[in-house]
């Protein structure tokens, strides 16, 4: 699938104005302008985002009423049950609210469903059990519940007080809970709708702390808690891949600082087994995304999410060490299961080459773990450059689960709605989704899903776009320039590392494949006498084609500082390349 480089258009006068007013380099100014920060005020606010820029928690729809219900339950000595979710966002959201209520000696516990046996969202059986155990309890959901209309109606019928806090996409009919907390509720004018579940939980905890304090301010003890809770909110925000702009960027920026200096005993032990240096967390969120989050996620994917919440909640050092080591083992097991599923999935595609002629893939197998298929679907979508669903067949029931990932701008949610006649249920969003289906309907679903993919993409070959912030010389991306560009972070979804293009680049030495299975690529590139090392992860196959050019070519890349054994050097992360004849 061809990749189109979309160059940002710069107004030179705006770039010069930002350079002068903010005392920044033209390179940083170009990136700011390319991303819509064209005025002194907007660019300055982005660069200097502060905790005080977070919106007051009471402005989040439903927070004030939820806070009153929670505080009343605390004062009445009623049990409060936090109903979480099994992913990292759900685990961190649960832990934030649990810690907050524990500080007030509330009668609080939590319920975490199993991804494998319970599935996503509220469960009628779980609500019945919670009501039977204590009909007077208050149930507060985090990171789930906004689509659980039937389940909320059951809670109301039982007389179980239910507060729903969530961030996921809503349907037309909202659940009849006692209270709803969501940044996008109908009629809401909340300025930012991109919070994750942990972000919403943090805002609710903040409001509870204020109400338990003076009403306007939290007590010193609660302020200290909120600063530490930012670390949990940052983990949830990074793991849930929500846009790292506005409040999310502030939460992650200050949350990484919090994790570096006041992480809980559980997170300290998890960082040890993951080989994460707390002091380096503020330099990049990569350690959270690729080391901390996967270990927590492994617990949820393998049906043991409650252990992840326990790790985030415990103050017992020995138990924290035991849990961290166990989650590390689970993550290794998850990787092993993932490798086996990926190998079999590729074999299935090889057995059915006609599937590659379609605009989408739907694969099913009896030996696939339902908690891991989503990760593999993502890898296959990237490899085959088409939206992909993997379905885990079950020998005990004809009702099976599937997980899908999109590619390019394909909307999975719309595609599932168009194929819903073949499904029992489905949910998710444009980029990632899940389904339940009778195994006998898989072939019919595959046909309908592929038809919709063809209709949505049209007759033209799909294209992937790369937004290029600026075309620069290799000499422009100095160590000082990279350090200044880091002020634009933390980087993530909707706030990616700046992407640059350099043309008339040559090889200083033959490309080198590296890593397990020679999956990765290392290059030493040169332009006008300036040489810089470049790496391309997962793109070892580019080596032969690049070497065969034997002429200058163009590269598209992001840039960072590679820190190794106390030394720093500028390193390019290659995103794409083109021969000069094709640019």
N, C-alpha and C positions, 0 to 999 in steps of 0.2 A: 504494500500500500504506500503510495507516494506521500512524502511529508512536505508541506508547504511552509516556507518561512515567511511569516507575516511581520514586516518591519514596522515599528512604531514611527509615526511622523512627529518630528520635533519642531517646535517653534524656537528658533535660536534666541530670540529676545527673552522668552520666558526662562530658558536655560541660563542665560547670562544674569538675569535678575535674581534667580535663586542662588547662583554662585556668589553674587555680591552680598545679598541680604543675609544668607545663612552661613556664609564662609565655608562652602563645600566645593568639592571638585566638579568640573563639568561632567564627569562620568556619573557621579551620584545624582547630579541635577537632571541629567538626561533620563535616568531611570525613574526618578520621581515624576517628571513630566509625562513620560510614556505611560505611567500608571494612574494618571489623573490628578496628581497633586501639583497643580500649576500655580497656586498662589502662595505667597509667603506664609500666610497663616495655616493653610491646610498642610503644607509641607513641613512646617515647624511642628505642628501638632502631631503629625505622623512620626517624625524623628524623635520627638521628646515626650512620647506618650507616657502618662503618669497614672498611678493608681487612682488619683482623684478624678481622672477622666471616666472612670466607671460610673454608669448611671445608678442612681439611688435604687436600692432593691425594691422599694415600695412602688416604683413606677412599672415594675414587671407585672403584667396582668395576673390577678388572682393572688399575688403574694401576701397582701395585707390580710385578706380573709383567711388564707392558709396559716399565716403566722398566729392569728388570734386563736384558731382552732387548736394548733399545736401547743401554744402556751397555756391555754385553758386545760388541755389534757394533762400537761405536766403538773399544773397546780392542783388538779383534781386527783392526781395519783393514778390516772388511767394508763394502761399499757399502750404504747405506740409501736406499731410494726411498720418498718420500712420495707416496702415491696420493690426489690431492685430488678436488675437485668443481669444476664450472664456475660456480657462483654465488658471490656475495660471501662468504658464510659459508665456503665451501670454499677460496676464494682466501686469505682471512685466516688460516684454520686452517693451510693449507699453509705460508704465510709465517712464522707463529709457530714452528712446529716446525723449519722450515729454518734460521731465524736461530739458534735454540737450538743445533742440532747444528753449525752452522758455527763458532760460538764455540769449540767443542772440536776444531776442525779435522777434523770427521768427513767421510768420503767420502759426501756426501749429494747427491741430486738429486731431482727431482720429476716426476711424470707427471700431466697434467691432461687428461681426456677432452674430446672435442668434443661439445657439446650436440646438434649437428646430425647428426654421423655416428656417434657412439658411444653417445649416450644416457646416462642416469643410472646410476651405480653401477659396480661392478667389471666388467671385460670379459674374457672368456676369451682373446680374441686378444691383448689387452694383457698379460695374465699370461704367456701363452706366449712373447711377445716379450721380456718382462723376464727370464724364466727362461733363454731362449736366449742373451741378452747376458751374463748373470752369474747362474748357478744358485745361487751362494752368498750372494746379496744378501738383505737383510731388507726386506720391503715393509710399510709402515705406512700404513693408510688414515686419512684424516681426513674427517669429514662424510659418510661413505658406507660401505657394506659390510655393515651389520647384516642386510640381507635377501638378501645374495648367497650363498646356500647352495651352489648349483651351482658357482659360480666359486671359492669357498673350498675346495670339495672337489677341484677341479682343481689348485689351488695345493698342497694336501696331497699329491695324487698325484704331482705334479712334484717334490716335495721342497722347494718354495719356502716359506720361513718367512714367515708372514703374521700381522700384528697388525692387528686391526680396531678403530678408534675411531670412534664414531658417536653420534648422539643421536636418530635417527629412530625411528619406531614399529617395534617388532619383530614378527615373526611367531612362530608356535608353534615352528617349527624354526629353530634358530640355526645360523649358519655354522660349520663345523668348522675354524676358524682356530686358530693356535697360541695366540692370546690374544685376548680380547674386552674392550674398554673401553667402558662405556656406563652412564650413571647409573641406568638402569632394569632392569638385568639381573635375572633371576629370583633371588629370595632376597636381593636387595639391600635394605639399610636406609639407603641414602644419603638425606640429608634433602631434597634438591632435585633433581627430575627435569627441570627446564626449561632446562638448559644447551643452547646451540647447539653446532654443531661446533667453532667457534673457542673457545668456553668450555671444551669438553672438551680441545682441543689445548693450551690455556693451562694447564690443570691437569696434563696430562702433562708439558709443558715444565717446569713448576714442580717436579714430582717428579724429573725428570732433573737439573735444576740442583741440587737438594738432594743427590742421590746422588753427583753429581760434586764436590760440596763436601765438607762434613764428614759427610754422611749425614743430618744434622739441619738444617743450614743451608746456604744457597747462598753462594758467594763474593761479594764486593762487586761484581765485574764482572757476575756472573749476576743479582744483585739489580737492578742498573741495567737489564739487559736485560728482566727481568720487568716492571718498571715501564713500559718502552716498549712491551712486548708487550700490556699492558692496552689500549693504544690500538687495536691491531689487533683484539683480542677485542671491544672496544666496537663497532667498525664491523660485525663479523660479527653481533653480538648485535642491533644495531638493524636491520640489513638483513634478518635472518632472521625478524623479527617474533615472537620468542619472548617470553614474559611478562616484563615489566620489574619483577620482584619478586625478593626474596631475593638470591641471588648475582648474578643478572643485573643487578639495579639497582646493586649495588656495582661490578661490572665496568664498567658504562657511566659511572657517576658519576666514578670515578677514571680510567677510560680517556679520557674527554673532557679531563680535566686534563692527562693525559699527551700527548694530541695537541696541546694548546695550547702545550706547552712543549718537547716533545722528539720531534716527528714525524720520521719518516724522510725522507730527501731526496726519495723518490718521492711521499710523501704531501704534502710541502711544495709540490711542483710541481703536484700534482693540486688542492690547495686554491687555488693561484694561478689556474689556468684555470677553476675552478669559482666563483671570486670569494667564497671563504670566508675570513673573518678569524679566524685562530687564537685570538686573544684573546677572541672572542665564542662560542667553541664550548661553554664551560661554561654559557652562559645557556640553551641549548636544543640538543636533538639533531636539530632539523629540518635543519640544514645537512648532517649525515651522511645522513639519510634521503632528502633530496630533491636533494642536489647531489653528494656523494661516492659514495654507493652506486650511483646510477643509471649513473654513468660507468664504474665497475668492472663493473657488471652488463651494460652494453652489450657489453663484450668477450666475456663468456660467451654472451650471447644471439646474437651474430653469429659464434660459432665461434672466438673468439680469446682464450679465458680465460687461456691461458698468458702472454699479454702483461700481464694484470692482476697475476698473481703476480710477474712480472719487475719491474713497477713497484714493488710492495711490497717487493721484495727487493734491488733494486740500490742500490749506494752511489756510482754514477757520476752526477754531477749533469747532465751533458749528455744521457746516455741517459734519465734520469728526465724531463727536460724534453720530450724527443722523444716518450716514451711517453705522458706526461700529455696533450700536445697531440693525439696520435693517438686516445687514448681519448675526448677531448672531441669529436673529429670523429665517432667511432663512435657516440657518444651522440646527436649531431644526426641521423646517418643512421637510428638506431633510432627516433627520434621521427618522422621522415619516413615510415618504413615503417609505424609504428604508426598514423599518421594515415590512410594509404591503406587499411590493413586495416579500421580502424574505419568509414571511409566505406562500404566495400563491405559490411561486415557489417550496417550499418544499412539499406543498400539491399536486402539479402537479406530482412531482416525486413519491410520495406515491401512487398516482392513476395509475401510469404507471411503476410498478417495473421492467418491461422488459427493460426500458431505462437504468437502472443501469448495465445491462449486456453489454452495449456498452462501447466503450473507450472514448466517448464524450457525452456531453449533449447539446441539443438545445430546449429551452423552449420559448413559446410565449403566450401572454395574452393581452386582450384589455385594461385592467385598469392600465398598467404599464407606468410610466413616462419615456420617452426616455432619459431624462437627468440623470437618477439615475440608470438605468439598468446595467451600467458598474461596479458600486460599488458592486451591488448584484451578478453579474456574478463572480467577484473576490472571494466573500465569498463562493459561491457555488462550484467554482473550488477547493478551499481549503478543503471544507467539504467533497465533493464526490471524490476528488483527480483525477479529469479529466478535460480537457479543456471544457469550458462552454460558450455558447452563449445564451443571452436573447434577445428576439425580442418584441418590443412594437407595438401592432396592433393599427390601426387607423381607426375609424369608417367613416371618411370623405374621405379616399383614400385607394386604395389597395396597394399603395407603402408605405412600412413601414421600420423602422430603427431597427438595431440590434447592440449589443455591446458584445464583447467577451473577455475572459481572458484565458490565457494558464495555464497549470500546468506542473511542471517538465521541461523537455527540449522540449516539444511539440512546433512546429513552427506554429503559427496561420496564419502568412502571406502566407506561403507555402500551408497550408490547404485551405485557401480562393481561392488561385489561382487554386487549383485542383478542386474546386467546383464552379468556376466562371460562368459556363454555366447557373446556376440557379440564379445568382445575377444580379442586375442592376449595382451596383458599390460596391467597397470595398477598404479599405485602412488600414494602421497601420503598425505594426511590429510584431516580433515573439511573444511577450508577451501580447500585447493588440491590438485589431483591431475593426473596425466597418464595417457595411455593410448596403446597401439598397437593398430591395428585394420585389417582388410582393408577397403578402400574399398567393397567390395560389401555390407558389413554395416552401413554407417552408418545407413541408414533404419531397420533393425531395432533398432539400438542407440538411436536417437532415440526410437522408440516405447516401448521398455522403460524407458529413462531417465525419460521424461515420466510413464509410469504409476507408477513408483516415487516420483517427486516428488509426485504427487497423493496417493498412499497415505501417504507420510510426513507431508505437511502436513495431511492430512485434508480435510474438506469446507469448513472455515472459511477465510476469507481470511487469508493469512499476515500477521503483524504484526511490525514492527520495534520493539524496546524501547530506550529511552534511560534509563539509570540516572541519576537526579537526586540529587546529593549534598545539596542544600539549596535552599530557596526564600529569596531574599534581596532586599534593595532595591538599586537601582543605586548608591546612596550607600555601600553596604557594600563594593563592589569598588574600593577606593581603590588608589593606587600602592603604599602600604605593605602593604596586604592581599595584593596580587598578589606582591610580593617575598617575603612570608612563605609564601604558598602554593607558591612555587617550591621551597621546602625539601622538598616532597613528591616532587619529580622525582628523576632524569630521568623524563619521561613517555613512555609507549608502551603496547604491548599489555598488558592487565590492570592497568595503572597509568596510566590516561588522565588528562589534565588534568581537574581538578574541573569538574563540570557543574552549573550553577545555573539556576534559573528565576526570572524577575521578571514579575509580573503588573501589569495596569493601566498598560501602557507605551503611549506615544503617539509619533507621528512628529513630529520637529522640522522636517523638510523632506521633500520628495518623495524616494522611493527612487531611487538612481542605479545604472544598469548600468555595468559597467566591464570592462576587459580585452579581449583578443582575442575577437572575436565576441560581445562583451557577455555573456560567460559568468558573470561574477561580480557580486555585489551589494554596494552600500554604503548604509548607513542611518545616520541620526543619530536616536537614540531618546532619549526624555525620560520621567522618572518623578519626580513630586513636586519638580520644579524641577531635577533632576540630569540632564544630557545627556551621552551617551557615544556615540562612533562604533562601529558594528558592521559587520562584513563577513561575507559568506556566499559561500565559494568554490564555483564551479560551480553556483550557484543564482540566476542572473540572472533565471530565469523567475518567481521569487517576486515581483518588483518590482510588477507590475500588480495581483496579488491583494492584496498588503499595502496598497497605496495605495487600493484600492477599499473596504477595510473602513470607513475614515472613523470609527473608534471605537477605544477602547483595546483592546489585545491582549496576549497573554502570549508571552514569548520564552524559549527554552531555549538556553544558550550556555556556552562556556568563555571564559576571560579570560586575556589576556597583556599584556605591555608592548610597544607598538610603538615601535621605536627608529629614528629617521630624522633624519639630519643633526644628530646630537648631542642631539636632543630625545627625551624619553620621554613617552608618553601611554598611558593604559589603553585597550585595545581589546577589544571583544567579538567572538568568533568564533561566529556564529549557527549553531546545529545544527538548530533547528526553531522553528516558531511556530504559535500557535493563536489563533483569535478567542476572545474572552471567552465567547461563547455555546457553544463546543465544549469548554471546559475542565471 
